[in-house]
């Protein structure tokens, strides 16, 4: 659609059109009501037999995601790129043909919205790959129209584009080497271009209806001083803030997610960067070690956010080892990780297949983007890994296929887990149902108990007289949580609402209990 209309016409879209209904401004409460499902697009679901995940496949899978209990979808990039992950674009305005057409994309957005699901697109504007017209039309051509769009080290002659992380070319898993160059984000023309582009994704028809528009964006590798080169500086104020303002002028409920580049707490991105949400990376790092002091510190940190902001609680993403592999396949630890992200104060996020216990690690021996394929295996719809619909696009790569973590009939698939009462998938559905049913888990206060030297992590969620208590043992020995007087009327929400007295509970090694008041 963007290609058809053209960015020349897209400039008209910045004029604020009339709306029948003004969207509500985003709020902390609204974001805490969300549960995000993070999809690695190429690996999710194939619809046409080419083993590549696509838009029609994703659309066909929406009912399953709704049944899981998620409310929002975060997609990795879908624009053309020489890399399988679709970062480092060669065209910011269109859809990778392997994924479908613009009509397929708009049909997907409409289908998601019809189910009440929000849609976030992942965007990375800081770089372009060889083949992008800005680069090909300007390199070595002084005075070229798009010369100012690229950060050239010799701008008078448009030579020597500044390479990504100082490396002239990067290898792909398929053996191709491709140069990646930095975009000149200090150029007013570049800022205007991306402003028009993102407003268009928000309102594709330019009529204010927002009927086919996305609900926000994830900004990949967001920095104030890009790659700490001291060349593209003050980007929070000069580049991102004006763009975000234009997005919110068109849709006040649109939300901006930052992947903070340092994988820290992300405070500056929420305050100076103008984003709505950041990732609570410290919580993931604490949970992978089952380190109670670090978990408690991260939970205290992640529960607080300025008004209108939230932190995203996640165990996995497309750049880190899958949690089930990190914990050595230990279901007990996997369930603790799920509970201490899905039931805490903030905005939970699930990386596709996490709810099944999919495994995967970065392969340090592979010196290309193929090193991460293990984190991006095909979603397990069927017990048979290579069944129709399975997006095994890496099937013909001997290294990626031979070293895959997920194998057919390994018990880790939607088909094998959906109807099993004790499966990890059923556990995730149970937790998400609790979060949806009990407002104290979304909007309530969060108080950390058991402030002692034991291995028990104890979290009390409360709101309007209702309470939830999450108890997790992060150690290898049984422990009795040291709790204050908790009153009467508690039930075990993971054990058929059986009545329980919190004072008598003993947690088994890596044990988990979720209690609530009636």
VOGU-3710 file (C-alpha; in Angstrom, 3 decimals, decimal comma):
1> xxxxxxxxxx> 0,000/0,000/0,000  2,798/2,429/0,805  4,487/1,570/-2,488  1,251/2,124/-4,394  0,514/5,496/-2,883  4,121/6,691/-2,793  5,803/8,825/-0,210  5,143/11,937/-2,236  1,463/11,524/-1,470  2,207/10,279/2,036
11> xxxxxxxxxx> 3,279/13,798/2,957  -0,400/14,704/2,820  -1,074/12,266/5,625  0,586/14,499/8,200  -2,366/16,856/8,021  -4,609/15,784/10,890  -7,829/14,327/9,454  -11,142/14,260/11,256  -12,049/11,114/13,160  -15,376/9,667/14,093
21> xxxxxxxxxx> -13,963/8,436/17,389  -10,841/9,797/19,036  -8,604/6,975/20,384  -7,925/7,112/24,086  -4,486/8,255/25,117  -2,222/5,411/26,146  -1,875/4,803/29,884  0,025/2,660/32,327  -3,180/0,779/33,150  -3,846/-0,026/29,495
31> xxxxxxxxxx> -0,317/-1,324/28,980  -0,527/-3,536/32,071  -3,624/-5,118/30,590  -1,568/-6,312/27,627  0,178/-9,633/27,077  2,544/-9,425/24,097  3,383/-12,363/21,840  6,723/-11,829/20,091  6,842/-13,555/16,684  10,008/-14,277/14,713
41> xxxxxxxxxx> 8,166/-13,845/11,468  9,991/-16,153/9,053  9,692/-19,075/11,463  6,087/-18,892/12,565  3,721/-20,444/10,013  3,912/-21,226/6,294  0,780/-21,126/4,133  2,026/-22,049/0,655  4,462/-24,928/1,063  7,731/-23,030/0,585
51> xxxxxxxxxx> 8,654/-23,525/4,285  8,839/-19,756/4,852  6,551/-18,208/7,441  4,248/-15,693/5,796  1,386/-13,300/6,355  -1,358/-15,724/5,389  0,148/-18,312/7,722  0,262/-15,847/10,605  -3,324/-14,835/9,914  -4,385/-18,492/9,998
61> xxxxxxxxxx> -2,723/-18,884/13,401  -4,406/-15,935/15,111  -7,187/-17,982/16,693  -4,596/-20,168/18,448  -2,815/-17,112/19,821  -6,079/-15,655/21,038  -6,873/-18,972/22,737  -3,496/-18,879/24,493  -4,503/-15,617/26,126  -2,301/-12,981/24,502
71> xxxxxxxxxx> -3,614/-9,543/23,579  -0,900/-8,130/21,315  1,501/-9,261/18,600  5,039/-7,979/18,122  6,464/-8,933/14,723  10,117/-8,959/13,744  10,715/-6,875/10,566  8,841/-7,727/7,390  10,540/-5,396/4,907  12,967/-6,685/2,218
81> xxxxxxxxxx> 16,531/-7,376/3,326  19,394/-9,615/2,185  19,326/-11,174/5,665  16,846/-13,837/6,742  15,890/-11,868/9,860  14,939/-8,822/7,753  16,907/-6,312/9,757  19,150/-4,038/7,609  16,570/-3,195/4,973  16,911/-2,575/1,264
91> xxxxxxxxxx> 13,451/-0,993/1,149  11,569/0,526/4,072  8,292/0,880/2,204  7,291/-2,595/1,105  6,849/-6,194/2,239  9,385/-8,968/1,701  7,831/-10,875/-1,258  8,469/-14,168/0,551  5,964/-13,023/3,178  3,202/-11,976/0,798
101> xxxxxxxxxx> 1,706/-8,796/-0,580  0,547/-5,524/0,885  -3,011/-6,808/0,543  -2,020/-9,859/2,624  -0,540/-7,528/5,229  -3,654/-5,365/5,471  -5,840/-8,477/5,681  -3,678/-9,703/8,572  -4,031/-6,416/10,469  -7,803/-6,430/9,988
111> xxxxxxxxxx> -8,026/-10,050/11,168  -5,916/-9,319/14,252  -8,004/-6,280/15,141  -11,213/-8,258/14,649  -9,989/-10,580/17,407  -9,082/-7,654/19,653  -5,331/-8,118/19,138  -2,977/-5,152/18,901  -0,151/-5,227/16,333  3,357/-3,830/16,775
121> xxxxxxxxxx> 5,930/-3,649/13,981  9,657/-3,902/14,654  11,577/-1,067/13,013  15,286/-0,463/12,510  16,093/2,735/10,634  19,658/3,282/11,680  21,212/1,213/8,873  20,664/0,121/5,282  22,114/-2,887/3,485  23,826/-2,857/0,114
131> xxxxxxxxxx> 21,105/-2,640/-2,486  19,085/0,068/-0,796  18,409/2,830/-3,371  19,678/5,559/-1,064  23,054/3,865/-1,112  23,216/2,642/-4,702  22,077/5,945/-6,206  24,396/8,172/-4,173  27,634/6,271/-3,570  30,400/7,986/-5,532
141> xxxxxxxxxx> 27,976/10,543/-6,991  28,567/14,037/-5,577  25,384/16,027/-5,193  23,108/12,970/-5,484  19,628/13,463/-4,052  20,026/10,776/-1,406  23,622/11,567/-0,537  22,590/13,357/2,691  20,597/10,277/3,731  23,756/8,176/4,204
151> xxxxxxxxxx> 26,498/8,910/6,740  29,432/9,253/4,342  32,930/9,690/5,684  33,766/11,715/2,555  30,529/13,636/2,044  31,853/15,895/-0,707  32,295/12,890/-2,976  29,789/10,543/-1,325  32,447/7,924/-0,719  33,167/5,601/2,197
161> xxxxxxxxxx> 29,798/5,144/3,913  30,258/4,612/7,641  29,960/0,844/8,126  27,914/-0,860/10,820  30,179/-1,334/13,868  33,185/-0,505/11,702  32,991/-3,739/9,673  32,792/-3,277/5,861  30,713/-6,418/5,165  28,847/-9,010/7,168
171> xxxxxxxxxx> 28,264/-12,686/6,343  24,820/-14,206/6,089  24,058/-17,837/6,884  23,713/-18,468/3,138  27,341/-17,499/2,452  26,656/-14,038/1,038  28,596/-11,069/2,363  26,700/-7,780/2,475  27,753/-4,312/3,426  25,702/-2,422/6,011
181> xxxxxxxxxx> 25,930/1,360/6,180  24,758/3,887/8,730  21,877/6,215/7,911  22,424/9,894/8,602  19,822/10,356/11,307  20,890/13,994/11,753  19,495/14,874/8,326  16,145/16,708/8,514  15,148/14,973/5,276  15,729/11,559/6,866
191> xxxxxxxxxx> 13,688/12,475/9,918  10,860/13,754/7,718  10,949/10,576/5,634  10,631/8,248/8,614  7,967/10,461/10,174  5,840/10,134/7,042  6,533/6,418/6,831  5,523/5,565/10,400  2,447/7,764/10,296  1,474/5,875/7,164
201> xxxxxxxxxx> 1,794/2,476/8,910  -0,406/3,904/11,680  -3,022/5,242/9,235  -2,573/3,566/5,821  -5,597/5,236/4,244  -4,847/8,693/5,579  -8,434/9,197/6,668  -8,029/8,967/10,441  -10,023/5,739/10,661  -6,915/3,758/11,671
211> xxxxxxxxxx> -8,834/0,674/10,558  -5,831/-1,039/8,982  -3,170/0,717/11,001  -0,715/-0,832/13,416  -0,931/0,005/17,094  2,694/0,923/17,639  6,317/0,096/17,006  9,332/-1,541/18,571  12,493/0,468/17,924  15,420/-1,911/17,581
221> xxxxxxxxxx> 18,821/-0,991/19,054  17,641/2,444/20,143  20,458/4,774/21,220  20,959/8,456/21,932  24,509/8,306/20,522  24,358/5,687/17,781  26,955/2,974/18,370  28,821/5,410/20,651  30,615/6,928/17,682  29,868/10,503/18,831
231> xxxxxxxxxx> 28,706/11,354/15,319  24,957/10,804/15,527  24,232/12,265/18,943  21,225/13,691/20,815  18,981/11,345/18,856  16,430/11,065/21,655  15,571/14,768/21,377  16,410/15,533/17,767  15,280/12,402/15,921  13,015/10,138/17,946
241> xxxxxxxxxx> 10,927/12,647/19,923  9,583/14,497/16,847  8,728/11,206/15,141  6,944/9,853/18,205  5,004/13,115/18,510  3,727/12,769/14,940  2,664/9,159/15,580  0,747/10,123/18,718  -0,854/13,082/16,965  -2,381/10,624/14,541
251> xxxxxxxxxx> -3,179/7,941/17,128  -2,892/8,921/20,819  -3,172/5,266/21,876  -0,178/4,178/19,759  2,646/2,775/21,863  6,379/2,927/21,320  8,557/0,093/22,622  12,298/0,625/22,931  14,854/-2,128/22,831  17,321/-0,231/24,971
261> xxxxxxxxxx> 20,722/-0,869/23,455  22,517/-1,561/26,743  19,965/-4,169/27,912  19,846/-2,415/31,258  16,952/-0,947/33,222  16,046/1,491/30,443  15,202/4,522/32,581  16,641/7,045/30,112  14,607/5,571/27,264  11,385/6,072/29,263
271> xxxxxxxxxx> 12,197/9,602/30,368  14,490/11,268/27,846  13,750/8,910/24,956  9,998/9,425/25,030  9,104/5,758/24,657  6,182/4,044/26,391  7,745/0,692/27,217  11,204/-0,812/27,692  12,304/-4,374/28,381  13,064/-5,529/31,917
281> xxxxxxxxxx> 16,249/-7,321/30,876  17,681/-7,521/34,427  14,768/-9,754/35,463  15,566/-12,307/32,751  19,241/-12,379/33,745  18,331/-12,875/37,398  15,857/-15,667/36,626  18,270/-17,628/34,482  20,568/-17,892/37,517  17,721/-18,491/39,982
291> xxxxxxxxxx> 19,441/-15,812/42,079  16,971/-14,621/44,719  18,676/-11,299/45,602  18,973/-10,415/41,913  15,372/-11,477/41,249  14,090/-9,358/44,137  16,136/-6,362/42,961  14,869/-6,753/39,391  11,241/-7,108/40,499  11,499/-3,948/42,598
301> xxxxxxxxxx> 13,007/-2,136/39,646  10,579/-3,432/37,043  7,407/-2,710/39,032  8,047/1,028/38,959  7,560/3,160/35,869  6,511/6,777/35,319  2,820/7,418/34,669  1,937/6,411/31,149  4,917/4,019/30,959  5,504/0,313/31,569
311> xxxxxxxxxx> 8,272/-2,286/31,597  8,007/-5,436/29,509  8,673/-8,616/31,486  10,138/-11,315/29,252  12,149/-14,509/29,483  13,194/-14,731/25,836  13,679/-12,863/22,597  15,239/-13,526/19,198  18,740/-12,557/20,381  19,150/-14,638/23,553
321> xxxxxxxxxx> 19,313/-18,333/24,401  15,908/-19,839/24,980  15,066/-20,115/28,657  14,362/-23,849/28,555  17,873/-24,459/27,263  19,370/-22,112/29,850  17,733/-24,060/32,685  18,741/-27,413/31,233  15,196/-28,502/30,392  14,094/-28,227/34,036
331> xxxxxxxxxx> 10,321/-27,755/33,920  10,286/-26,512/37,513  12,565/-23,592/36,691  10,672/-22,893/33,474  7,448/-22,576/35,461  9,050/-20,251/38,005  10,268/-18,090/35,135  6,783/-18,014/33,649  5,092/-17,101/36,940  7,596/-14,365/37,811
341> xxxxxxxxxx> 7,025/-12,656/34,479  3,371/-13,327/33,641  1,970/-12,595/37,124  4,056/-9,557/38,044  3,453/-5,826/37,717  4,283/-4,719/34,199  3,558/-5,884/30,650  4,355/-9,570/30,040  5,837/-10,775/26,767  6,129/-14,333/25,421
351> xxxxxxxxxx> 8,538/-15,215/22,612  6,896/-17,602/20,150  7,277/-21,225/21,263  8,347/-20,257/24,777  4,984/-21,508/25,992  5,817/-24,931/24,523  9,286/-25,127/26,032  11,098/-24,821/22,707  14,867/-25,000/23,084  17,672/-23,124/21,366
361> xxxxxxxxxx> 21,084/-21,586/21,882  23,423/-19,274/20,022  26,050/-21,336/18,194  29,333/-19,577/18,930  31,139/-21,691/16,325  29,134/-20,168/13,479  30,554/-16,820/12,326  27,481/-15,420/10,614  23,886/-14,605/11,411  23,356/-18,352/11,224
371> xxxxxxxxxx> 24,645/-18,493/14,793  21,189/-17,389/15,957  19,057/-19,759/13,901  18,806/-22,078/16,900  16,845/-19,352/18,698  14,575/-18,962/15,681  13,516/-22,513/14,832  10,151/-23,170/13,231  7,211/-22,876/15,595  6,097/-26,349/16,645
381> xxxxxxxxxx> 2,541/-26,693/15,374  2,850/-30,456/14,903  4,710/-33,342/16,514  6,465/-33,744/13,155  8,876/-30,825/12,862  8,734/-30,650/9,070  4,967/-31,105/8,704  2,937/-28,916/6,315  2,672/-25,421/7,738  5,978/-25,703/9,586
391> xxxxxxxxxx> 8,283/-22,821/8,648  11,508/-24,826/8,359  13,100/-22,329/5,966  16,580/-23,433/7,147  15,881/-27,015/6,035  18,550/-27,003/3,302  21,330/-25,570/5,443  23,320/-28,534/6,734  24,669/-26,758/9,807  21,391/-25,180/10,906
401> xxxxxxxxxx> 19,302/-28,290/10,254  21,830/-30,731/11,642  22,328/-28,746/14,834  18,681/-27,883/15,414  17,433/-28,135/18,975  13,861/-29,142/18,200  13,193/-32,620/16,800  10,081/-34,385/15,643  8,007/-36,208/18,264  10,019/-34,743/21,145
411> xxxxxxxxxx> 6,904/-33,805/23,096  7,432/-30,110/22,434  4,640/-29,026/20,109  1,203/-27,497/20,243  -0,367/-30,717/18,997  1,309/-32,762/21,733  0,737/-30,305/24,585  -2,630/-28,677/23,917  -4,731/-31,343/25,634  -2,244/-32,439/28,301
421> xxxxxxxxxx> -3,236/-31,093/31,701  0,346/-31,057/32,998  2,044/-29,620/29,886  3,936/-26,338/29,884  1,504/-24,976/27,310  -1,452/-25,701/29,605  0,443/-24,065/32,458  0,926/-20,892/30,394  -2,764/-20,856/29,482  -3,648/-21,213/33,157
431> xxxxxxxxxx> -1,438/-18,305/34,207  -2,728/-16,087/31,417  -6,315/-16,947/32,329  -5,587/-15,962/35,933  -4,086/-12,679/34,781  -7,143/-11,952/32,635  -9,636/-12,889/35,363  -8,010/-11,213/38,356  -7,431/-7,460/38,047  -4,996/-7,466/40,969
441> xxxxxxxxxx> -2,536/-9,309/38,709  -2,706/-6,571/36,097  -3,349/-3,366/37,993  -2,754/-4,197/41,631  -0,010/-3,219/44,030  3,049/-5,445/44,286  4,772/-6,119/47,603  7,828/-8,314/48,081  7,759/-10,500/51,193  10,232/-13,067/52,619
451> xxxxxxxxxx> 12,950/-10,448/52,921  15,394/-12,876/54,448  18,313/-15,054/53,487  16,148/-17,954/52,310  15,682/-19,002/48,691  11,957/-18,201/48,768  10,737/-15,393/46,496  7,357/-14,210/47,776  5,267/-11,640/45,919  1,922/-10,290/47,106
461> xxxxxxxxxx> -0,378/-8,668/44,526  -3,411/-6,824/45,897  -6,234/-4,594/44,751  -9,588/-3,610/46,273  -9,407/-6,243/48,995  -8,432/-9,136/46,713  -4,988/-10,669/46,995  -2,710/-13,063/45,116  0,408/-14,643/46,523  3,140/-16,082/44,299
471> xxxxxxxxxx> 5,684/-18,252/46,129  8,739/-19,602/44,323  11,691/-21,547/45,690  14,841/-20,668/43,775  16,948/-23,229/45,610  17,746/-26,949/45,596  16,483/-27,570/49,144  12,939/-27,374/50,458  12,068/-24,142/52,231  9,218/-22,829/54,356
481> xxxxxxxxxx> 8,510/-19,202/53,370  8,645/-16,757/56,253  5,345/-14,954/55,740  3,476/-12,420/57,871  -0,043/-13,270/59,043  -2,050/-13,647/55,850  -5,591/-14,015/57,133  -8,172/-16,562/56,041  -9,837/-17,698/52,833  -6,828/-18,609/50,718
491> xxxxxxxxxx> -7,047/-21,165/47,901  -4,418/-22,821/45,710  -5,135/-21,554/42,198  -2,985/-24,242/40,560  -4,613/-27,105/42,471  -8,372/-27,001/41,810  -8,968/-24,099/44,206  -8,074/-26,260/47,197  -8,236/-24,358/50,498  -4,802/-23,676/51,933
501> xxxxxxxxxx> -3,163/-21,912/54,870  -0,106/-19,936/53,611  1,552/-20,277/57,026  1,848/-24,058/56,622  3,287/-24,149/53,104  6,622/-25,778/52,428  8,067/-25,307/48,947  9,857/-28,256/47,381  13,138/-27,608/45,511  12,314/-25,155/42,730
511> xxxxxxxx> 8,709/-25,420/43,817  6,003/-22,920/42,917  2,641/-22,091/44,492  0,103/-19,516/43,355  -2,513/-18,644/45,970  -5,454/-16,278/45,946  -8,256/-15,050/48,113  -11,780/-15,868/47,052
//
